Amino acid sequence: MVRARASPNKVAVAPDLHTYNIIICSFCSMGCLDLSFATFGLVIKTGFRVDATVISPLLKGLCDRKRMREAMDVLLRRMTEFGCTPDVFSYSIILKGFCNERRAEEALELLHMMADDGGGSCPPNVVSYNTVINGLFRDGHVDRAYNLFCEMDDRGILPTVVTYIIVIDGLCKAQAVDKAEGILQQMIHKGVKPDNQTYNCLIHGYCSSGQGKEVVRMLKEVSAHGHKPDVVTCSLLLDYHCKSGRCTESRKIFDSMIEKGTKPNVTTYNTLLNEYATKGALSDMHGLLDLMAGNDISPDHYTFNIVLWAYANGGMIDEAMHIFVQMRQQGLSPDVVSYGAIIDALCKLGRVDEAVLKFNQMIYEGMTPGIVVFSSLVYGLCTIDKWDKADELFSEMLNQGIHPNATIFTKIMHDLCNRGRVAEAQSLLDLMVRVGVRPDVISFNTLIDGYCLAGRMKEFMKLLDDMVRVGLKPNVVSYNTLLHGYCRAGRTGDAVRLFRVMLSNEVKPEIVTYSIVLHSLFQSGKFSEAKELYLNMVNSGIQLNLYTYNVILNGLCKNKCVDEAFKIFQSLCSKGFQLDIITFNIMIDALLKTGRKEDAIDMFAAISAHGLVPNVGTYCVMIQNLIKEGLLEESGNLFLAMEKSGCAPDSYMLNSLVRRLLHRGEIMRAGAYLSKIDEMNFSLEASTTSFLISVFSREEYQHQMMSLPKKYHFLVDVKK
């Protein structure tokens, strides 16, 4: 310690208590707590009579270093020994220390000790109550916090605006928004004027609970009380609309902020940027970044990470790397999130060696990779069959104190299966067992699904046996996946046998299970078995959903049981069952194919009464039938009505109409739909091309070739 020396010609001035207090405070603020106590020792040795203002900085220093036991000893014992009476400020320091350590219940005990005169005639003030109420809310003790707030009134302590904000915010975060609004009304009734922060707490509460109408009402109340929404209010509204998927509405609020003179801050920009990035709206994102720069708002870490992630997620790795470099140029160091986005993108693009280099750079810079970064790198190594490296990486994870669980492995397996890399997913399952992580049912289900999608039946049945061998019981998802795989492969018999095994293993089928089996039975022509299963479902009281009813109606219609299907349809309508347009399409198609044209037209007309609109499939069925009946004028009019309603034809519809018209020899009308195919950049289906060649190989049609678009004129020479 440097000591000041008095000049020989000047009289030395002895430090007073105030001087020592300044030194103690300075050492505390520098983090030199030992020197603070050493200075305090000099104070005692000098014989000064100390008071609470000298000891309070020492209490704060102890609390800041989480030495609460020593702080309590100083407060309750040592201060008295020094002839010093603790004041409310001393107690408040300790209260805040407990709350900062998430020990609000101990703070509550100390507060009650003060209030009950156990604190040396030092009753708590409003700051003491505010501190403990805030701590209780933060620790999740909502009822205790609220009761303590009510206790203030009993003790004659008047809450301030800060008190009300703490209580309203705490209740809103606990989803008790109605109760919070009751506190607001109580606040107004007692003559305490709410400020913008008070209203923002409630607006945030209503936004978080998705109560849009209440948000609007609260905004009106803000205006009625003479307040204007500030940047925090606008940012809350922006975030609410973004999370609700209303990006256009969010932008309107943002533009309105600027028009009304409220300057958006970096948080406001980040909220909207994140929404654009999530939706892949990069042009909008770029425009907003330009506006941000034009308004002199400096991007923060979060801004850079949003943009970096947007590029990385879109496979634009060069642009992402540019942002990575730009961060450093702006004086910001890339963090774990920045590195994670780059590493993930490189791995997904197959540039795993570069990803490993970035990973090593990250370690060199002193960052600890999280589970997300490790998962990305494991995925990358799996895709290039570097299993030794993956093993090493798992060892590194364990050394870093990161213990991967089955969920992490399953996510990587899911990504691999989605990309058709089932063999790699299987190898990862083997690695999982090798490093001591026990697979769960979801892990096996993920791999079973991968094998099913790849049509590899032997492997997925072996997995079912493996599950049982490791002590896991296949669940309904396991069986549904297997059943779906068999049905997709047309192996209905195997599916039915597996369904019986499922029942014998006491795994209760879901409605999805029944739907899969029913669909397969109908598709394979096993009508009696399908009908028997349907009747068993009805008799068992199983609640059928719309998808299942559509499967049943379609199956009955395809097996020429249209009358029975029609009865079920009418029964559903009479019960007020919510149908969809697929239901109507199934029935209209069946009625037309069985010659019940009037019933089909009536059903088509009834679509709007059920709150539905015809889709391209509905119109296709109707127009095809009109052409078949030779009602060509009506078919053309219905097509025009379809377009006018905003329903655009698809490739399947146009190709099927061309074939039907060619079949009837209506070359000119077919030509109009061929032009429409070209106009919409669709391709001719192989069957349509074959039909065209077949028609124009016959001499009686060759003179009509000119009525087709010019690009098809070559067809006349194809078979010559």
C-alpha positions in Angstrom: 0.0 0.0 0.0 1.4 3.5 -0.9 1.5 5.7 2.1 1.4 9.5 1.9 4.2 11.3 3.6 3.8 14.7 5.2 6.2 17.4 4.0 8.6 18.6 6.7 7.3 22.1 6.3 3.6 21.2 6.6 1.5 19.8 9.5 0.2 16.2 8.9 -3.6 15.9 8.8 -5.0 12.8 10.5 -7.7 11.0 8.5 -11.1 11.2 9.9 -13.9 8.6 9.9 -15.3 10.0 6.6 -11.8 9.5 5.0 -11.7 5.9 6.2 -15.2 5.4 4.9 -14.3 6.5 1.4 -11.3 4.1 1.4 -13.5 1.2 2.6 -16.1 1.9 -0.1 -13.3 2.2 -2.8 -11.7 -1.1 -1.8 -15.2 -2.8 -1.8 -16.0 -1.4 -5.3 -12.6 -2.7 -6.5 -13.4 -6.2 -5.2 -10.6 -5.9 -2.5 -12.7 -7.1 0.4 -9.8 -8.1 2.6 -8.3 -4.6 2.3 -11.7 -3.1 3.2 -11.8 -5.1 6.4 -8.1 -4.2 7.1 -9.0 -0.6 6.8 -12.0 -1.2 9.1 -9.6 -2.7 11.6 -7.6 0.6 11.5 -10.8 2.5 12.2 -11.5 0.4 15.3 -7.8 0.6 16.5 -7.9 4.4 16.1 -10.9 4.5 18.4 -13.5 6.0 16.1 -17.1 5.3 17.0 -18.4 3.5 14.0 -22.0 3.7 12.7 -24.0 1.8 10.1 -22.7 3.9 7.2 -19.2 2.5 7.7 -20.3 -1.1 8.1 -22.9 -1.2 5.3 -20.3 -1.3 2.4 -18.7 -4.3 4.2 -22.0 -6.0 4.3 -22.6 -5.4 0.6 -19.1 -6.7 -0.2 -19.8 -9.9 1.7 -23.2 -10.3 0.0 -21.7 -9.7 -3.5 -19.3 -12.6 -2.8 -22.1 -14.8 -1.6 -20.7 -14.9 2.0 -24.2 -14.6 3.5 -23.4 -16.4 6.8 -20.6 -13.9 7.6 -22.8 -11.0 6.5 -25.6 -12.2 8.9 -23.0 -12.6 11.7 -21.8 -9.0 11.2 -25.4 -7.7 11.1 -26.8 -9.5 14.1 -23.8 -9.8 16.4 -20.7 -7.9 15.4 -22.4 -4.5 14.8 -23.8 -4.5 18.3 -20.3 -5.4 19.7 -18.9 -2.3 18.0 -21.6 -0.2 19.6 -23.3 0.3 16.3 -27.0 -0.1 15.7 -28.0 -1.6 12.3 -30.3 0.6 10.3 -33.0 -0.4 7.7 -30.4 0.1 5.0 -28.1 -2.5 6.6 -31.0 -5.0 6.8 -32.0 -4.2 3.2 -28.5 -5.1 1.9 -28.8 -8.5 3.5 -32.4 -9.0 2.2 -31.1 -8.2 -1.3 -28.2 -10.6 -0.8 -30.5 -13.5 0.1 -32.8 -12.7 -2.9 -29.9 -12.5 -5.3 -28.9 -16.0 -4.2 -32.4 -17.3 -4.8 -32.9 -17.7 -1.0 -36.1 -15.5 -0.8 -37.6 -17.6 2.0 -34.7 -16.7 4.3 -35.1 -13.1 3.3 -38.8 -13.4 4.3 -37.8 -14.7 7.7 -35.4 -11.8 8.2 -38.0 -9.3 7.1 -40.5 -10.7 9.6 -37.9 -10.5 12.3 -37.5 -6.8 11.5 -41.2 -6.2 11.5 -41.8 -8.1 14.8 -39.3 -5.9 16.5 -36.6 -8.6 16.6 -34.4 -6.4 14.4 -33.4 -4.0 17.1 -36.3 -1.5 16.7 -35.6 -1.3 13.0 -38.9 -1.8 11.2 -38.8 -2.6 7.4 -39.6 0.1 4.9 -41.2 -0.1 1.5 -37.8 -0.8 -0.1 -37.4 -3.8 2.2 -40.8 -5.2 1.2 -40.1 -4.5 -2.5 -36.9 -6.5 -2.3 -38.4 -9.5 -0.7 -41.6 -9.5 -2.8 -39.5 -9.4 -6.0 -37.3 -12.2 -4.7 -40.3 -14.4 -3.8 -41.8 -13.9 -7.3 -38.5 -14.7 -8.9 -38.2 -17.9 -6.9 -41.7 -19.0 -8.0 -43.4 -18.4 -4.6 -46.3 -16.5 -6.1 -48.8 -16.9 -3.3 -46.2 -15.9 -0.6 -45.2 -12.8 -2.6 -48.9 -11.8 -3.1 -49.6 -12.3 0.7 -46.6 -10.2 1.6 -47.9 -7.4 -0.6 -51.2 -7.6 1.2 -49.4 -7.6 4.5 -47.9 -4.1 3.7 -51.4 -2.6 4.1 -51.8 -4.3 7.5 -48.4 -2.8 8.6 -49.3 0.7 7.4 -46.6 0.7 4.7 -47.8 2.4 1.5 -46.8 0.6 -1.7 -45.1 2.8 -4.3 -45.3 2.6 -8.1 -42.3 0.3 -7.9 -44.1 -2.1 -5.6 -47.1 -2.2 -7.9 -44.9 -2.9 -10.9 -43.2 -5.7 -9.1 -46.5 -7.4 -8.1 -48.2 -6.8 -11.5 -45.1 -8.1 -13.4 -44.8 -11.2 -11.1 -48.5 -12.1 -11.4 -48.4 -11.7 -15.2 -45.3 -13.9 -15.5 -47.2 -16.5 -13.4 -50.1 -16.3 -15.9 -52.4 -14.7 -13.3 -53.1 -11.7 -15.6 -56.7 -11.1 -14.3 -55.4 -10.9 -10.8 -52.7 -8.5 -12.0 -55.3 -6.2 -13.6 -57.1 -6.2 -10.2 -53.9 -4.8 -8.7 -53.8 -2.1 -11.3 -57.4 -1.0 -10.5 -56.5 -1.1 -6.8 -53.4 1.1 -7.6 -55.5 3.7 -9.4 -58.2 3.6 -6.7 -55.5 4.4 -4.1 -54.3 7.4 -6.1 -51.0 5.9 -7.3 -50.6 6.8 -10.9 -49.5 4.0 -13.2 -46.7 4.7 -15.6 -45.8 3.2 -19.0 -43.8 0.4 -17.3 -46.9 -0.7 -15.3 -49.1 -0.9 -18.4 -46.3 -2.7 -20.3 -46.2 -5.4 -17.7 -49.9 -6.1 -18.2 -49.6 -5.9 -22.0 -46.8 -8.4 -21.9 -48.9 -10.7 -19.7 -51.9 -10.6 -22.1 -49.5 -11.0 -25.1 -47.9 -14.1 -23.5 -51.3 -15.7 -22.8 -52.5 -15.0 -26.4 -55.3 -12.7 -25.3 -55.3 -10.3 -28.3 -58.6 -8.6 -27.5 -57.3 -7.8 -24.0 -54.1 -6.3 -25.5 -56.2 -4.0 -27.7 -58.4 -3.0 -24.6 -55.3 -2.3 -22.5 -53.8 -0.1 -25.3 -57.0 2.0 -25.3 -56.7 2.3 -21.5 -53.1 3.5 -21.9 -54.3 6.3 -24.2 -57.3 7.1 -21.9 -54.9 7.7 -19.0 -52.8 10.2 -21.0 -49.9 7.8 -21.9 -48.4 7.1 -25.3 -47.1 3.7 -26.1 -43.3 3.8 -25.8 -40.6 1.7 -27.6 -41.1 -1.1 -25.1 -44.9 -1.2 -25.7 -44.4 -1.3 -29.5 -41.7 -4.0 -29.2 -44.1 -6.2 -27.1 -46.8 -5.8 -29.7 -44.3 -6.6 -32.5 -43.1 -9.7 -30.7 -46.7 -10.8 -30.1 -47.7 -10.6 -33.7 -44.4 -12.2 -34.9 -45.0 -15.2 -32.6 -48.6 -15.4 -33.9 -47.2 -15.6 -37.5 -48.6 -12.2 -38.4 -45.5 -10.8 -40.0 -47.4 -8.2 -42.2 -49.1 -6.9 -39.1 -45.8 -6.7 -37.3 -44.3 -4.6 -40.0 -47.3 -2.2 -39.9 -46.7 -1.7 -36.2 -43.0 -1.1 -36.8 -43.7 1.5 -39.6 -46.4 3.1 -37.4 -43.8 3.5 -34.6 -41.5 5.5 -36.9 -44.3 7.6 -38.3 -45.4 8.6 -34.8 -41.9 9.6 -33.7 -41.1 6.5 -31.6 -37.5 5.4 -32.4 -37.2 1.7 -32.5 -34.2 0.3 -30.6 -32.0 -2.7 -31.4 -34.4 -5.1 -29.6 -37.3 -3.9 -31.8 -35.3 -4.4 -35.0 -34.1 -7.8 -33.8 -37.7 -9.0 -33.2 -38.7 -8.3 -36.7 -35.4 -9.5 -38.2 -35.8 -12.8 -36.4 -39.3 -13.2 -37.9 -38.0 -12.5 -41.4 -35.1 -14.9 -40.9 -37.4 -17.7 -39.6 -39.7 -17.3 -42.6 -36.7 -17.2 -45.0 -37.8 -13.7 -46.2 -34.2 -12.6 -46.9 -35.1 -9.6 -49.1 -37.2 -8.2 -46.3 -34.4 -8.9 -43.8 -31.9 -7.1 -46.0 -34.2 -4.1 -46.3 -34.7 -3.9 -42.6 -30.9 -4.1 -42.0 -30.4 -1.2 -44.4 -33.0 0.8 -42.5 -31.3 0.0 -39.3 -28.0 1.2 -40.6 -29.6 4.4 -42.0 -31.1 5.2 -38.5 -27.6 4.7 -36.8 -28.7 1.7 -34.8 -25.7 -0.5 -34.2 -26.3 -4.2 -34.5 -25.6 -6.3 -31.4 -24.6 -9.9 -31.0 -28.2 -11.1 -31.4 -28.6 -9.1 -34.7 -25.5 -10.8 -36.2 -26.5 -14.2 -35.0 -30.0 -13.8 -36.5 -28.6 -12.9 -39.9 -25.9 -15.5 -39.7 -28.4 -18.2 -38.8 -30.7 -17.1 -41.7 -27.9 -17.6 -44.2 -26.6 -20.8 -42.6 -30.1 -22.3 -42.4 -30.6 -21.5 -46.1 -27.4 -23.2 -47.1 -25.8 -19.8 -48.0 -22.6 -20.6 -46.2 -20.4 -18.0 -48.0 -22.7 -15.2 -46.9 -22.8 -16.7 -43.4 -19.0 -16.7 -43.3 -18.9 -13.1 -44.4 -21.2 -12.1 -41.5 -19.0 -14.2 -39.2 -16.0 -12.0 -40.3 -18.0 -8.8 -40.2 -18.8 -9.4 -36.5 -15.1 -9.2 -35.6 -14.7 -6.1 -37.7 -17.5 -4.5 -35.7 -15.7 -5.3 -32.5 -18.0 -8.2 -31.5 -16.6 -11.7 -31.0 -18.6 -14.6 -32.4 -20.1 -16.6 -29.5 -21.2 -20.3 -29.2 -24.4 -19.5 -31.1 -22.4 -18.0 -34.0 -20.1 -20.9 -34.2 -22.9 -23.4 -33.8 -24.8 -22.0 -36.9 -21.6 -22.1 -39.0 -20.7 -25.7 -37.9 -24.2 -27.0 -38.4 -24.4 -25.5 -42.0 -21.0 -26.8 -43.0 -21.9 -30.3 -41.7 -25.3 -30.3 -43.6 -23.4 -29.3 -46.8 -21.0 -32.1 -46.4 -18.0 -29.8 -45.6 -17.3 -31.6 -42.4 -13.5 -31.0 -42.4 -14.2 -27.3 -42.4 -16.7 -27.7 -39.6 -14.0 -29.5 -37.5 -11.6 -26.6 -38.1 -14.2 -24.2 -36.9 -14.9 -26.4 -33.9 -11.2 -26.4 -33.0 -11.0 -22.6 -33.5 -13.9 -22.3 -31.1 -12.1 -24.4 -28.4 -8.9 -22.4 -29.0 -10.8 -19.1 -28.3 -11.8 -20.5 -24.9 -15.5 -21.3 -25.6 -17.2 -24.4 -24.3 -19.3 -26.0 -27.1 -22.8 -26.9 -26.0 -24.7 -30.0 -26.8 -26.1 -28.4 -30.0 -22.7 -27.9 -31.5 -21.6 -31.4 -30.5 -24.7 -32.8 -32.1 -24.1 -31.0 -35.4 -20.6 -32.3 -35.6 -21.6 -35.8 -34.7 -24.2 -35.7 -37.5 -21.5 -34.5 -39.9 -19.1 -37.2 -39.0 -21.8 -39.9 -39.3 -22.6 -38.8 -42.9 -18.9 -39.3 -43.9 -18.5 -42.6 -42.0 -15.9 -41.2 -39.6 -17.0 -43.3 -36.7 -13.6 -43.2 -34.9 -13.8 -39.4 -34.9 -17.4 -39.6 -33.6 -16.2 -41.8 -30.8 -13.4 -39.3 -30.0 -16.0 -36.5 -30.0 -18.2 -38.3 -27.5 -15.1 -38.7 -25.2 -14.5 -35.0 -25.6 -18.1 -34.3 -24.6 -17.8 -36.3 -21.5 -14.5 -34.6 -20.6 -16.3 -31.2 -21.0 -19.0 -32.4 -18.5 -21.6 -32.8 -21.2 -23.5 -36.1 -21.0 -25.5 -36.9 -24.1 -28.8 -38.6 -23.5 -31.0 -40.7 -25.7 -32.9 -37.6 -26.9 -29.7 -36.1 -28.4 -28.9 -39.3 -30.3 -32.5 -39.7 -31.4 -32.5 -36.2 -32.9 -29.4 -36.9 -35.0 -30.9 -40.3 -36.0 -34.1 -38.5 -37.1 -32.1 -36.0 -39.3 -30.1 -38.9 -40.8 -33.3 -40.9 -41.6 -35.0 -37.9 -43.1 -32.1 -37.6 -45.5 -32.3 -41.3 -46.4 -29.2 -42.2 -44.4 -30.7 -45.1 -42.5 -27.5 -47.2 -42.4 -25.7 -44.3 -40.7 -28.6 -43.9 -38.3 -28.3 -47.6 -37.4 -24.5 -47.2 -36.9 -25.3 -44.3 -34.6 -27.6 -46.5 -32.6 -24.8 -49.0 -32.2 -22.4 -46.1 -31.2 -25.0 -45.0 -28.7 -24.9 -48.4 -26.9 -21.1 -48.5 -27.2 -20.7 -45.2 -25.3 -23.1 -46.3 -22.5 -26.3 -44.4 -23.5 -29.3 -46.7 -23.3 -31.7 -46.2 -26.3 -35.3 -45.6 -25.5 -38.5 -46.5 -27.3 -38.4 -43.2 -29.3 -34.8 -44.0 -30.5 -36.0 -47.4 -31.9 -39.2 -45.9 -33.3 -37.1 -43.3 -35.2 -35.0 -46.0 -36.8 -38.0 -48.2 -37.5 -39.6 -45.3 -39.4 -36.4 -44.8 -41.4 -36.4 -48.4 -42.5 -40.1 -48.3 -43.3 -39.6 -45.2 -45.5 -36.8 -47.0 -47.3 -39.0 -50.1 -47.7 -36.5 -52.4 -45.8 -38.9 -54.7 -44.1 -36.5 -57.3 -42.7 -34.5 -54.6 -40.8 -37.4 -53.0 -39.2 -38.8 -56.3 -37.9 -35.4 -57.2 -36.5 -35.5 -53.9 -34.6 -38.7 -54.9 -33.0 -37.0 -58.0 -31.7 -34.0 -55.9 -30.6 -36.3 -53.6 -28.6 -37.7 -56.5 -26.7 -34.3 -58.0 -26.1 -33.0 -54.8 -24.4 -36.1 -54.7 -22.2 -38.2 -52.1 -24.0 -41.8 -52.7 -24.8 -42.9 -51.5 -28.3 -45.6 -48.9 -28.0 -48.5 -47.9 -30.2 -46.2 -45.6 -32.3 -43.9 -48.5 -32.9 -46.7 -50.7 -34.2 -48.3 -47.8 -36.2 -45.0 -47.3 -38.0 -44.6 -51.0 -38.8 -48.2 -51.3 -39.9 -47.8 -48.3 -42.2 -44.6 -49.8 -43.7 -46.4 -53.1 -44.5 -49.4 -51.3 -45.9 -47.2 -49.1 -48.1 -45.5 -52.2 -49.5 -48.9 -53.8 -50.2 -48.3 -56.5 -47.6 -51.8 -56.4 -46.1 -51.7 -60.0 -44.7 -48.5 -59.2 -42.7 -50.1 -56.0 -41.5 -53.2 -57.8 -40.2 -51.0 -60.4 -38.5 -49.0 -57.7 -36.8 -52.2 -56.0 -35.7 -53.3 -59.2 -34.0 -49.8 -59.5 -32.3 -50.3 -55.9 -31.1 -53.6 -56.8 -29.5 -52.2 -59.9 -27.9 -49.3 -57.9 -26.4 -52.0 -55.6 -24.8 -51.0 -52.5 -26.7 -54.2 -50.5 -27.2 -54.6 -49.4 -30.8 -55.3 -45.7 -31.5 -57.8 -44.5 -34.1 -54.7 -44.0 -36.4 -53.9 -47.7 -36.1 -57.4 -48.7 -37.1 -57.3 -46.2 -40.0 -54.0 -47.6 -41.3 -55.4 -51.2 -41.3 -58.8 -50.3 -42.7 -57.2 -48.4 -45.6 -54.9 -51.3 -46.4 -57.8 -53.8 -46.3 -60.0 -51.7 -48.6 -57.1 -51.1 -51.0 -56.3 -54.7 -51.3 -59.9 -55.7 -52.0 -60.4 -57.4 -48.6 -63.8 -55.8 -48.3 -65.4 -58.2 -45.8 -62.5 -58.1 -43.4 -62.5 -54.3 -43.6 -66.2 -54.1 -43.0 -65.9 -56.5 -40.1 -63.2 -54.3 -38.5 -65.3 -51.2 -39.0 -68.3 -52.8 -37.3 -66.1 -53.9 -34.4 -64.9 -50.3 -34.0 -68.5 -49.0 -33.9 -69.6 -51.7 -31.5 -66.6 -51.0 -29.2 -67.6 -47.4 -28.9 -64.4 -46.1 -30.5 -64.8 -42.4 -31.5 -64.0 -42.3 -35.2 -62.4 -39.1 -36.6 -62.9 -37.5 -40.0 -59.9 -39.2 -41.5 -61.2 -42.6 -40.5 -64.7 -41.8 -41.9 -63.1 -40.7 -45.2 -61.2 -44.0 -45.4 -64.4 -46.0 -44.7 -66.5 -44.0 -47.2 -63.8 -44.2 -49.9 -63.4 -48.0 -49.2 -67.2 -48.6 -49.5 -67.5 -46.6 -52.7 -64.5 -48.3 -54.3 -66.2 -51.6 -53.5 -69.5 -50.6 -55.1 -71.3 -50.1 -51.7 -72.3 -46.5 -52.6 -75.7 -46.8 -51.0 -74.2 -47.8 -47.7 -71.6 -45.0 -47.9 -74.4 -42.5 -48.7 -76.3 -43.6 -45.6 -73.2 -43.0 -43.4 -72.6 -39.6 -45.1 -76.2 -38.6 -44.4 -75.9 -39.8 -40.8 -72.8 -37.7 -40.3 -74.6 -34.6 -41.7 -77.6 -35.1 -39.4 -75.3 -35.4 -36.4 -73.6 -32.1 -37.3 -70.2 -33.9 -37.8 -67.7 -31.4 -39.3 -66.9 -32.8 -42.8 -64.1 -31.6 -45.1 -64.0 -31.2 -48.9 -62.3 -34.6 -49.3 -65.5 -36.2 -47.9 -67.6 -34.5 -50.5 -65.1 -35.3 -53.3 -65.3 -39.0 -52.4 -69.1 -39.1 -52.5 -69.5 -36.9 -55.6 -67.1 -39.1 -57.5 -68.9 -42.3 -56.4 -72.4 -40.9 -57.2 -71.3 -39.8 -60.7 -69.6 -43.2 -61.4 -72.8 -45.0 -60.5 -75.0 -42.8 -62.6 -76.6 -40.8 -59.8 -75.9 -37.5 -61.5 -78.7 -35.5 -59.8 -77.6 -36.6 -56.3 -74.0 -35.6 -57.2 -75.2 -32.1 -58.4 -77.2 -31.6 -55.2 -74.2 -32.6 -53.1 -72.0 -30.2 -55.1 -74.5 -27.4 -54.4 -74.6 -28.3 -50.7 -70.8 -27.8 -50.2 -71.1 -24.1 -49.3 -73.9 -24.8 -46.8 -71.3 -26.8 -44.8 -68.9 -23.8 -44.7 -66.6 -25.4 -47.4 -65.5 -24.4 -50.8 -64.9 -26.8 -53.7 -61.2 -27.5 -54.4 -59.5 -28.5 -57.7 -60.3 -32.2 -57.0 -64.1 -31.4 -56.7 -64.1 -29.4 -60.0 -62.0 -32.1 -61.7 -64.5 -34.8 -60.9 -67.5 -32.7 -62.0 -66.0 -31.5 -65.2 -64.7 -35.0 -66.2 -68.2 -36.4 -65.7 -69.8 -33.6 -67.8 -67.3 -34.3 -70.7 -68.1 -38.0 -70.3 -71.8 -37.2 -70.6 -71.1 -35.1 -73.7 -72.1 -31.9 -72.0 -69.1 -30.0 -73.3 -70.6 -26.5 -73.0 -71.5 -27.0 -69.4 -68.0 -28.4 -68.7 -66.3 -25.3 -70.2 -68.6 -23.0 -68.2 -67.8 -24.9 -64.9 -64.1 -24.6 -65.7 -64.4 -20.8 -66.1 -66.5 -20.6 -62.9 -63.7 -22.5 -61.1 -61.0 -20.0 -62.3 -63.3 -17.1 -61.4 -63.7 -18.4 -57.8 -59.9 -18.3 -57.4 -59.3 -22.0 -57.6 -56.5 -22.7 -60.1 -56.3 -26.0 -62.0 -53.4 -28.3 -61.4 -51.3 -30.4 -63.8 -53.3 -33.6 -63.0 -56.7 -31.9 -63.8 -55.5 -30.4 -67.1 -53.9 -33.6 -68.3 -57.0 -35.7 -67.5 -59.3 -33.2 -69.3 -57.1 -33.2 -72.4 -57.2 -37.0 -72.5 -61.0 -37.2 -72.0 -61.6 -34.6 -74.8 -59.1 -36.4 -77.2 -61.0 -39.6 -76.4 -64.2 -38.0 -77.7 -62.4 -36.5 -80.7 -62.8 -32.9 -79.4 -59.4 -31.7 -80.7 -60.1 -28.0 -80.5 -61.3 -28.1 -76.9 -58.4 -30.3 -76.0 -56.1 -27.7 -77.6 -57.4 -25.0 -75.3 -56.4 -27.0 -72.2 -53.0 -27.8 -73.8 -52.5 -24.1 -74.1 -53.4 -23.8 -70.4 -50.8 -26.4 -69.6 -48.1 -24.4 -71.4 -49.3 -21.2 -69.9 -49.0 -22.6 -66.3 -45.6 -24.2 -67.1 -46.9 -27.7 -66.4 -45.6 -30.8 -68.2 -47.5 -33.3 -70.3 -47.9 -36.6 -68.5 -46.6 -39.7 -70.4 -50.2 -41.0 -70.9 -51.3 -37.7 -72.4 -48.3 -37.6 -74.8 -49.1 -41.3 -75.8 -52.8 -40.3 -76.4 -51.8 -37.4 -78.6 -49.5 -39.5 -80.7 -52.1 -42.2 -81.0 -54.8 -39.8 -82.1 -52.8 -38.0 -84.7 -51.4 -41.2 -86.2 -54.9 -41.6 -87.6 -55.6 -39.8 -90.8 -59.1 -38.6 -89.9 -57.7 -36.4 -87.2 -54.5 -35.1 -89.0 -56.4 -32.2 -90.6 -57.3 -30.9 -87.1 -53.7 -30.6 -86.0 -53.7 -26.8 -86.7 -56.2 -26.3 -83.9 -53.5 -27.4 -81.4 -50.8 -25.0 -80.2 -47.9 -24.9 -82.7 -45.4 -26.8 -80.5 -47.5 -30.0 -80.8 -47.6 -30.0 -84.7 -44.6 -32.3 -84.9 -46.8 -35.2 -83.5 -48.3 -35.8 -86.9 -45.0 -37.0 -88.2 -44.1 -39.2 -85.2 -45.5 -42.5 -86.5 -44.8 -41.9 -90.2 
